[in-house]
Amino acid sequence: MTQYKTYERDAMSNITIRSANIIDALPITNVHIKSWQETYRNIFSSYFLKHLNSETRKTGWQETLADEEKQVYVAEVENQIVGFCSIEVREYHEENCAFLATLYLLQQYQKQRIGEQLFLVAKNNVRRLGYQDMYVEVLAENIALSFYRKYGGEIVGKRCINGENQREILEFILKFSMCQ
């Protein structure tokens, strides 16, 4: 059953956070690509970002949305998807752990507490699933790192990943306690 939550954004509009469904694959893909282009422009080349493949991403989102083991939530403003997040279970240190796999928001909607609402919905659902902690992987150069730190993310690991042209990019793994 899809649950809807509406949060007041201002006097003129509302934010709706809801469970995503398969018909959301294309709008999620569009937000995913545009937010990558906005967020990672100082990390990846403009050529790389310009040529992100929407068909590949759309197929990936269709598969994710069809997977009952993964949960995806979208944020809507005036019936348009402006952001999304997803949670999934992954093996980490030989245990099954809950991960905030994605949290993306179009730049024009950032700093309006929409990202916070998506994050809290994800965190509450991880808690409901019985996990004590939630993890997220974030590039060290990503401005979202300060967002995650603000909401209690503790850096518990780091690794270098290969970016374009074999450039190494530092990535942090952050842990959030579900007890907070």
DRENGU-736090 format. One line per 2 residues: number of its first residue (from 0); their letters; for each residue y, x, z of N, C-alpha, C. Coordinates in steps of 0.05 Angstrom, whole numbers. Each point is the difference from the previous one (the first is absolute). Layout:
residues N
NUM> a> Y:X:Z:Y:X:Z:Y:X:Z; ...
END
This chain:
residues 180
0> mt> -24:17:0:24:-17:0:25:18:0; 18:-6:-18:25:15:-1:19:-9:21
2> qy> 10:18:16:20:-7:20:27:9:-8; 20:-16:4:27:6:-7:16:3:25
4> kt> 17:20:0:20:4:21:27:3:-14; 20:-14:10:26:3:-11:19:12:21
6> ye> 14:19:-8:19:14:17:28:-4:-11; 19:-7:17:27:-3:-10:12:27:-6
8> rd> 11:3:-25:12:25:-8:30:-2:4; 12:-22:-9:28:-6:4:4:-30:-5
10> am> 24:-9:1:5:-28:-3:-8:-11:-27; -2:17:-20:-4:-9:-27:-29:0:-9
12> sn> -17:17:12:-27:2:-10:-20:7:22; -25:-3:-6:-21:5:19:-20:21:-12
14> it> -13:13:17:-22:18:-7:-26:-14:6; -18:-1:-18:-26:-10:5:-20:23:-2
16> ir> -16:3:21:-22:19:0:-25:-16:-1; -17:5:-20:-25:-15:-4:-22:18:-10
18> sa> -24:-10:4:-23:14:-12:2:-2:-30; -6:23:-13:1:0:-29:-26:-11:-12
20> ni> 2:-9:-24:-24:-9:-15:0:12:-28; -21:-6:-14:-5:14:-26:23:-4:-20
22> id> 14:-22:1:22:-4:-19:24:17:6; 0:12:24:22:18:7:-4:29:-11
24> al> -21:5:-14:-6:27:-9:23:11:-17; 10:-15:-20:21:11:-17:26:4:15
26> pi> 10:-19:16:25:5:15:-3:23:20; -24:3:13:-4:23:17:1:26:-16
28> tn> -13:0:-23:1:24:-17:29:7:-7; 16:-20:-7:28:6:-8:16:11:23
30> vh> -4:-11:24:14:10:24:-11:28:6; -26:5:-2:-12:26:6:13:21:-18
32> ik> 0:-5:-26:11:20:-19:30:4:5; 15:-21:2:29:3:4:6:14:26
34> sw> -14:-7:21:5:14:26:-7:29:-1; -22:7:-14:-6:28:-4:23:14:-15
36> qe> 10:-12:-21:22:12:-15:25:3:17; 5:-18:18:23:2:18:-4:20:22
38> ty> -24:-1:12:-5:16:24:-7:29:-5; -15:5:-22:-10:26:-5:15:16:-21
40> rn> 24:-9:-7:15:14:-21:7:29:7; 1:7:25:5:27:8:-26:16:6
42> if> -23:-13:-4:-25:13:6:-16:4:-26; 1:-19:-18:-14:1:-26:20:0:-22
44> ss> -8:11:-23:18:1:-23:6:-28:-11; 23:-2:-13:8:-25:-12:-20:-8:-22
46> yf> -11:21:-14:-20:-6:-21:-25:-13:12; -9:12:22:-24:-11:13:5:-29:9
48> lk> 23:-5:13:6:-26:11:4:-21:-22; 12:9:-22:6:-18:-22:-26:-9:-14
50> hl> -21:17:2:-25:-6:-14:-23:-9:18; 7:-11:23:-20:-12:17:-13:-23:-16
52> ns> -26:-2:0:-14:-19:-16:-4:-27:14; 15:-20:-10:-1:-26:13:-27:-14:-4
54> et> -14:5:-22:-26:-13:-4:-21:11:20; 1:26:4:-19:13:19:7:-10:28
56> rk> 25:-1:7:8:-10:27:-8:-29:3; 5:-16:-20:-6:-29:2:-30:-3:4
58> tg> -16:14:-15:-30:-2:4:-7:8:28; 12:21:10:-5:9:28:7:-21:20
60> wq> 23:-14:-4:8:-21:18:-18:-24:-2; -9:-7:-24:-19:-22:-3:-25:6:16
62> et> -10:25:-2:-24:7:15:5:-1:30; 23:10:9:7:0:28:1:-29:11
64> la> 14:-17:-15:3:-28:8:-26:-15:1; -19:8:-17:-26:-13:0:-19:10:22
66> de> 7:22:12:-16:13:20:5:-13:27; -20:-13:11:4:-14:26:3:19:23
68> ek> -6:25:-4:3:20:22:29:9:3; 16:-6:-20:28:9:1:19:-24:3
70> qv> 21:5:14:20:-21:4:27:9:-12; 12:-18:-16:25:6:-12:20:-23:7
72> yv> 24:8:7:21:-19:7:24:5:-17; 14:-21:-9:24:3:-16:24:-11:15
74> ae> 23:12:-6:25:-11:10:14:-12:-24; 9:-25:4:14:-14:-21:28:-7:9
76> ve> 19:2:-18:27:-9:4:5:-18:-24; 7:-25:6:5:-20:-22:-23:-1:-20
78> nq> -24:-1:11:-25:-2:-16:-6:24:-18; 13:22:5:-5:25:-15:-12:21:19
80> iv> -21:12:-9:-12:21:17:18:25:-2; 9:9:24:18:23:1:-13:23:15
82> gf> -23:-5:12:-14:21:14:-28:-8:7; -16:19:10:-28:-7:7:-11:22:18
84> cs> -22:-6:13:-15:20:15:-29:-7:-2; -17:19:6:-28:-5:0:-13:16:23
86> ie> -21:-11:11:-16:14:20:-29:1:-9; -13:22:7:-28:3:-7:-13:18:21
88> vr> -26:0:-1:-16:17:19:-10:24:-17; 5:23:11:-9:25:-12:-14:17:21
90> ey> -16:19:-9:-12:19:18:21:22:6; 4:5:25:18:22:9:-12:12:24
92> he> -5:26:-1:-13:15:22:-27:-14:7; -15:-6:-20:-26:-12:2:-1:-27:14
94> en> 22:-14:0:2:-27:11:13:-18:-20; -7:-26:2:15:-20:-16:26:-6:14
96> ca> 22:4:-14:27:-3:11:16:-19:-18; 19:-14:12:18:-17:-15:23:17:-11
98> fl> 6:-4:-25:22:14:-13:20:-20:-12; 25:6:4:21:-13:-15:0:15:-27
100> at> -14:-11:-20:-4:14:-25:25:1:-17; 16:-22:2:25:-1:-16:21:-16:16
102> ly> 25:7:-4:22:-16:8:23:8:-18; 7:-17:-19:21:5:-19:19:-23:-1
104> ll> 25:7:-3:22:-20:-1:20:10:-20; 9:-19:-17:21:8:-19:25:10:15
106> qq> 13:19:-11:22:14:14:22:-19:8; 6:-20:-16:22:-18:6:-6:-18:24
108> yq> -25:-1:8:-8:-16:23:-6:16:25; 4:26:-2:-5:17:23:23:-2:20
110> kq> -5:7:25:20:-2:21:9:-28:6; -18:-19:-5:5:-28:6:-22:-12:18
112> ri> -16:18:12:-22:-6:18:-24:-13:-14; -1:0:-26:-23:-11:-15:-23:19:3
114> ge> 5:26:-2:-21:20:4:-11:-1:28; 17:-5:19:-9:-3:28:-19:-24:3
116> ql> 8:-22:-13:-17:-24:2:-28:5:-13; 0:13:-23:-26:7:-13:-16:17:18
118> fl> 13:21:11:-14:18:18:-12:-15:24; 15:-17:12:-9:-15:24:-23:-19:-7
120> va> 1:-13:-23:-22:-17:-9:-25:17:-3; 2:23:-12:-23:18:-4:-11:8:28
122> kn> 18:9:17:-8:10:26:-14:-23:16; 11:-24:-1:-12:-22:15:-27:-7:-11
124> nv> -4:2:-26:-26:-6:-12:-20:22:6; 9:25:1:-18:22:9:-9:-5:29
126> rr> 18:-8:16:-6:-6:29:-20:-23:1; 5:-21:-16:-18:-24:0:-28:8:-9
128> lg> -2:20:-18:-26:9:-9:-15:17:21; 14:7:22:-13:14:22:4:30:0
130> yq> 17:10:-17:4:29:0:21:8:21; -5:24:12:18:10:20:24:15:-12
132> dm> -4:10:-24:21:16:-13:2:-8:-30; 22:7:-12:4:-3:-28:12:26:-10
134> yv> -8:9:-24:9:25:-12:15:-6:-25; 18:19:-8:13:-1:-26:4:29:-9
136> ev> -3:3:-26:6:26:-13:27:-2:-14; 17:20:5:27:-1:-12:8:28:-8
138> la> 11:2:-23:10:26:-9:23:10:18; 0:25:6:20:12:18:28:-5:-11
140> en> 3:0:-26:27:-3:-13:8:-29:-3; -18:-18:7:6:-29:-3:18:-9:22
142> ia> 22:-14:-7:18:-10:21:-13:-20:19; -22:-11:-8:-15:-19:17:-11:13:25
144> ls> -2:27:0:-10:14:24:16:-8:24; 26:-1:-2:17:-7:23:-4:-29:8
146> fy> -6:-17:-19:-6:-28:6:-25:-1:18; -21:13:-9:-25:0:15:3:13:28
148> rk> 15:21:2:5:13:25:15:-19:19; 19:-15:-11:16:-19:16:-18:-21:12
150> yg> -22:-8:-13:-17:-20:10:-25:11:14; 3:24:10:-20:12:18:-21:17:-14
152> ge> 3:6:-25:-20:16:-14:0:29:11; -23:9:8:-3:27:11:-15:17:-21
154> iv> 11:22:-8:-13:17:-20:-25:12:13; -23:-6:-12:-26:10:11:-14:18:-20
156> gk> 11:3:-23:-13:18:-20:19:5:-23; -7:20:-15:15:6:-25:-19:13:-19
158> rc> 8:-2:-25:-16:13:-21:18:3:-25; -8:18:-17:14:4:-25:-16:-14:-22
160> in> 14:-16:-16:-13:-13:-23:12:11:-25; -15:-1:-22:10:10:-25:17:-22:-14
162> ge> 25:8:-5:18:-18:-14:-1:7:-30; 19:-10:-15:0:7:-28:5:29:-4
164> nq> -11:11:-22:2:28:-6:-11:18:22; -20:-10:14:-13:15:21:18:8:24
166> re> 23:-13:2:18:5:22:-12:-12:25; -1:16:21:-11:-10:25:22:-16:15
168> il> -9:-23:10:18:-18:15:-11:-5:27; 16:4:21:-9:-4:27:-1:-30:7
170> ef> -22:-8:11:-4:-28:8:-7:0:30; 12:-19:15:-6:-3:28:-18:-25:4
172> il> -16:1:20:-16:-23:9:12:-8:27; 9:-25:1:11:-10:25:-18:-21:12
174> kf> 1:-1:26:-17:-19:15:18:-18:17; -7:-26:-1:14:-20:16:-19:-12:20
176> sm> 7:-1:25:-17:-13:20:4:-30:-2; -22:-15:1:1:-29:-1:7:-11:28
178> cq> 1:17:20:7:-9:27:30:-4:4; 15:11:-19:30:-2:3:10:-25:-11
END
